[in-house]
Structure formats: structure tokens, C-alpha cells
């Protein structure tokens, strides 16, 4: 088994004890919001934007103008600054004064943001309103050392983060809990939606009308019981901790670039025989030189000698019985010493033969 794991075969099994409802579904309207803004990073050591990038000079002159300093954008050359796009994620129910992480990425020809300072930058949402303001020292995950042809770059020094560099200025739009709420499944599935409604009714509708109903494969509507009518937050906290057995489709995910295979426990194999063997052909060419004797009038001739060898390994085979599980498949593939590339080809052939009761997804 260790050999197979070392060959990058990963097996994923779902726990049978159930999953918390909060991991399977989310409250409709309770969501993150993305923010974006344009800003300037200053204090760079000559690694900022060059003259070809005109918008950073214009932004700097606009900032200086608001401070009472008038400068012609075409008359300045400042290489210690860089124009950047600033992004952040605004969590739901974030209150004014809450700090959030910020990411700054160069958009001009700056080569390094290391050691830079982001000036005050408004961060706007999709509606055009500013919900946060970012400012602070930029921390890059890489560096660049040296000059000219003698330089070394590690990771991406043109992208940096400002931990807790953004301050929320206004509360984002969020749906406040009321007498009704809707649960949105993170992965739409009719079986899982029906199970969620059943679990909620068993917990809160004992001897009374149903409080939950599945409207579709992705939405479950819930009526808050009368006992929680004045405590909707406590009700949401109560249902988030309920255990739900989520149904997941049988799927095999293959990453051919890395040779990684992930299979769920619900993958089943029909009766099938697998034979695997390798055929190798080796072609060797040797150049023989024929050298005539001195004063013989002959010419030196190069004669190629080609040898071809073909080797075929003895085919190895395994037989899988009806309803074979992933564990049995793993043992079978290990028995024939299959490599990750062999396993990918075997799985695809099993699917083509109709013996693999699962969907194959290649990423």
C-alpha cells in the first residue's frame, strides 16, 4: 500500500457519521463581497513604474494637487512608486472598524513592490460604493536581488499583501434573519436537499406542521418555529450543528499532469478482467568507419549499423468480482505493479468497457 501511495494514488472516503449542515449549505444572502480599488505604492528602491507607465504619474500629481502641490505629470519622473490594483474580500455582516486583509498587484512595469507603502485607497464594491479603505506596508512573498543581467527573482515580487490593511467603513448589504430563510446547497443535489428537509422536520416539527421543504436541488426553504420567533440567530446556530448525510455522486478525478487520482468510496466495479503488460522497442545505430590503406586511392566511408530489439513483458492480469470496491481495485492495481500512468489508462478503459460505475473528470 505504501508503494501505491508513493505513486500518487490518493483515495478519498466519505465519513458515514454525517456532516454538519453548515458545511453542506449556507444561508441565502449571507455571502462575501469582493472589493477593488486603484492605488499607489510608494517608497520603492528604484523598482517602480518607468516613464512608459503614464497613469501612475497622473495619479501622483492628483494626490499632490489635493495637498496643495501642483505638478505637471509630463515633467516628473519618479521611479519609487508603482500603480497597483488593490483587492479584498468583505465578509458578511462586517461592521465599520473591522479590519480585513488586502492584496496589491502591480499593473505597470514595476519590477518589485518590496518595501513599498500603499497610500490610502478606497475599495469599492460592484455597486460603485466604497466599503473599505486600505493603507499600509506591502509584504511580498518573493524578492529580486541584483541588477541587469546579474539578478535573481524568487516567486512574484510584483504582488504583495497587507495583513489587516483595510478598514471597513460601511456595513455591506446582507439579509437579516426573519421568520423565513432559505438554505443554499453548496453542491446542488436532490437527495441531499430532501435529507436536509427531513432532518430539520424531525428536529423542529415533532407533532406539528413541517418547517422545511426542498424547493429544488439547491434550495431548502425553512420557516422559523414559533419558539424561536424572537431568536432567529439562535435558531440558525441550532440548525448549523445538525448532522446531515450528504449524497455525493460516484466520481473519479484524474490530474494527468501530476499523476494524481482521487476516487470516492461509492465507486463500484463490475466483473472485469484487467491485463497489463509493457512493450518496449529499442533502436540503436552504430556508425562504423572504413579507413583505406595509405596510397591505395580509396575513400573513407562511414557505414551505419542499425540494431533493433523488441521486448514484451509478460501480461499481468487480475479479475474483479461484481461490486468490487475501491479498496479491492487498489489492491488489484498494486498486485500488477501499475504506475500512475497505467492506472489512468486502466480507469479510462474500464469506463469505456462499461465496468466502472462512476463519472471520470480530468483536470
N, C-alpha and C positions, 0 to 999 in steps of 0.2 A: 504493500500500500504506500509506503514511503516513496518508493521509486516512481509510482504513478503520480503522487502529489508533486514530486520534484519535477515531473514532466509537465507541470502546469495544468493538470486536470483538477478543476475545482468543483466540488459537489455542494449544492445548496439544498438544505432540507428545511421545510417549514415546521415550526413547532406546533404540536397539536393542542396545546393548552389555551390557545386563543390569543388574540391581540387586543390591546386597549383600543377603544373606539376612536380616541384622539389620534392614533397612528393611521387609522383607516379613512377617516372623514374629518372634514373641517366645517366650521360654522360659516354659512353663506354670508359674505360681506366682511368677514374678519380676514383681512388679507394684507400683505405687504404692498407698498407703493414704491416705485422706482423714481429717483430724483436725478437731475442732471444740471450742470451749470458750466460756464466758461470762466476760467480764472487765470491768474498769473503766478508762476513760481519764480521767486527772486532769490538772490544770494548764491547763484551758481558760480563755479570757478571757471568761467570762460567756456562752459559747455552748453550754453543756452542757444536760442534761435539766432540764425545769421540774418543778413540783410534780405535774403530771398523771402523770408517769412515776414510779411508786412503787418499781419493782424496783431502780433504781439507788441510791435512798436505803437500801433494805433491804440491798443488797449492801455499801454503805459501812459501815453500822452493824455488819454481821457481821465485816468486816475489822477495824474498830476494836475490837470485842469481843475478838477473838483477840489483840489487842495490849494488852489491859487497860483499854480505854476503853469505858464503857457509855453509849450514847446512844439515846434514843427515836427511831425512824425518822420518826414523825409530827411531831417537834419540830425537825427540821433542814431547811434549805433551802440546798442547795449547788448553784450553777449552774456550777461549774468542773469538773464531772465528767460523764461520759456512760457509760451501759451499752452495751457493744458485743458482737457475736458475732465471735469470732476463729477463723479457718480457716487451714489449712496443708496441704500435701501431703508425706507422709512417703515418701521414696524407698526402694526395696528395699535390704536389707542395710545400712541406716543404723545406724551404731554409736553407742553412748552418747557424748555430747560433740559429735556432728556438729551444725552449725548449719543451720537451714532458714529460708526466708522466711515471713513471716506477714502475713495481711491482717486488718484490723479494720474493721468496719462498724457504724455506729450503729443501734440498734434502737428508741430512744426518739424524743423530739422535739428532740434536739440538732441544731444548725444547722451546726456546724463543728468538726472534730477537729484543726484546725491547731494545732501547738504542743503537743499533748497527749502524755502519757506513759502507756503501758499498764502497769498493775500486773501482778505475777506471775499468770499464768493457765495452769492445767493444760489441755492439749489431749488429748482422748480420741478413741479410735477407735470403730468400730462395735460392738466388744465391751465398751465401757464402761471400758476400761483407759486410764490416762494414759500416753502415749508421749513427750510432749514438754512443755516449759514455755516460755511466751512472756513477754517483757517488753522494754520499750524505747520509744524515742521514735517517734511516729507521723508518717510523711511522707505528706502528702496531695498528690494530683495536681491540686488546684484550690484556690481561695481565695474568700473572701467579704469584700468591703470595704464600709464604710458602715453606716448604721443606718436602721431604719424603712423608709420608702418610698424613701429615697435609698441604695440598696445595689446592688452588682454582684456576681454569683456566676459563677465560672468553673469548668466541669467539675463534679465531685461532691466537695465538701469533707467529706462525711459518711462517706467511705470512704478509708482510708489503708493504707499498707504499712509493715512494719518489716523492712528487709533484714537477714537473718541474726539476726532477733529471737527465734527459737525454738531451744531446745537439746534434742536428743534424749536421753531419759532411759533408754529400754529399746529393745532391738532388736525390730523388727517381725517378725511371723511370715512366714517365707519358706521356699520349698522348696530345700533344699540339693541340689547336684548329686550324682547317684548313678549307678548303672550304666545306668539308663534315664532318658530325658527325653522330653518332648513339646513340639513346636513348635506354637504357635497362630498361624494366619494372621491378620493384621490385617484383611484383607478375604477372607471365605470364597470360595474358587473351586476347583473340582475340578481344572481344568487346572494351576493354579499349584501345588496340593498335589502332584500327580503329578510335576511338573517338579522340585520340591524334593527329593522322594524319589529321583528319578533322578540328580540332581546329587550327592547325598550318597552314593549307592551307587557311582557312578563314581569318586568321590574316595577312599572308605574301604573299599569291598568288592571290590577288584580280585582276581579269582580266588577269592573266598570268599563266605560267605553274606551276604545283604543285611542292611544295618544300619538301613535306613529303610524305612518303609511308610506310605502315606497311609491313615489310618483314616477320614477323612471330608473334606469340602471345607474344614474349618477346622483339622484336627489331623493332624500327621505324627509318628508315633512313631519314636524313634531309640534304638538300642542302642549304647552307647559301646564302641568296639573294644577288644580286649584290650591293644593298645599304649598306650591312653590310660586304662586302668582305674584307675591311681593318679593320673592328671592330668585330672580331668573339666573343670576350669576352662580348661586349655589346649585341650581338645577343643572346648568351646563357643566359645572365641575363634577357633579354626580354622574352624568352620562358619559363624560370623557373617560372615566375609570372603568366602565363596564367592559367585560371581555367579549369579543366577537370573533367567531371563527371565519376569517376571510377566505373566500374561494378564489383560487388562482389558476389560470389556465396552464396546462402542461406545455412547457416551452423549453427549448434548448437554445441557449445563446452562445454563439461562436464568435470569437475575435481571432480572425485568421492571421492578423499581423503579429500578435503575441503568442498565438497557440493556446489561448485560454478557452476553456469550455465550462459553462455553468448549466447544470441541469437540476430541475426541481424533483421532489420525491414522487410527484404524480406521473412522471414519465413512465410509460409501460411499453414493454417489448413483446411483440407477437412471436410465435415459434419461428425461428430463423436459424440458419447455419451461416457462420462467418468464416471465410477462408482468406488468409492474408499471407502474402509472400512478396519478396523483393526480387526484381530482375535488374541486373546491372550489366552494362556494356562498356568495356574499356578499350579505347583505341590508342595505340602507341605508334608513333612514327619515329624511325631512327634514320639519320642521314649518313650513308656510307660514302666515303671519298675514295675514288680510284685515281692514284697518282702514277703516271707513266715513268719509266726509267729516263734518266738523263740522255739527251741527244737522240731519243727514239722517235721524235716527231709526233708523239701522241699528245692528247689533251687531257687535262684534269677533268674528271666527271664526277658529279655528285649524284648518287643513286639513293632515292628514298626507299626505305624498307618499312612497310606497314604491317603491324600485328594487331589482330582483333581478338579479344577474349570476351566471352559472354558467360555470366554466372547467374544462375537462378536458384534462389533459396527454396528449400522445401516448404510447401504451403502449410501454414499452421491454421487450425480450424477449431472453432468452439460452437456448441449448439446451445441456444437459449430456449427454454421451455415457455409455454404460454403464461402470460402475465409476469414475465421477468421484471424485476425491479432495477432501479439504478445501481444499487449495490452489487447485484449479480452481473450487471453489464460491466461495471468497473472491474470486478474480479476476472471476468472473461477477457476483457481487453488487456489486463495485466498479464494474464496467462499466455497470451500470444506476443508479449513484449511490444505492444503497439506504441508508437511515438505519438505526440500530439497531432502531427500532420496526418498520421494514419487514422487516428481516432476521428478527426474532422471528416476525412473521406468516408470512413465507415458509417458515421452517423448520417451523412448525406445519402449514401447508398441505401441505408436502412429506410430512410424516408421515401426514397424513390421506389423501393420494393414494397412499400405499404406495411412494413413491420414496425415502424416507430409511431406510436400514438401520441405525437407531440408536434408543436409548431417549431420550426427551426428559424431563428433570426440571426443573421450575420451582420456584425457591426464592424 
